Amino acid sequence: MGTRKDAMMDRRWAAAGYLVLLATLSVSRATHGEQARADAEGLQRVVDDYVGLYRPESLPRWRELFLPTFTAASTSADGSVSVRTLEEFYEAQKRYLDTGRAIREELENVRIERQDRLASVWADFVLTDEGSQSRGKLVLLLIEDRGQFKIHSLIFSYRE
């Protein structure tokens, strides 16, 4: 039978083990929280770069936001739908920005939802071309590719 001294030592070891467990859980939660913040910041950065890099001088960097298999779909005034590959979409944006006009896009009412390695972004957009504004809605679908979110597809429609 153990002595009172043995029982006291057992309680001390149990308390020490409990403290080690708490410390480990705290570090794990902090690490998970830091990773979640970094992931959210990375996703937000893609959304910010989607409009921030949309300029003639940074358009090649803007293109890097998209997966090679990216598609863009938009509605037309006649009610039809246009679907373009990354190459078609990029070349159209390049021609548009190369006109030299003052063109800028802004996003408003941005809602980002993330589920594991997938994310969606819903937003109102305002396209300003030489002071004239057009408004519409867009949806970006993103997927995490080797630790970095990339845009898989875009659908958008101008308000009529």
Helices and strands as residue ranges (DSSP letters): H 4-52, G 56-58, H 59-63, E 66-75, E 81-85, H 86-97, E 103-115, E 118-129, E 132-145, E 148-158
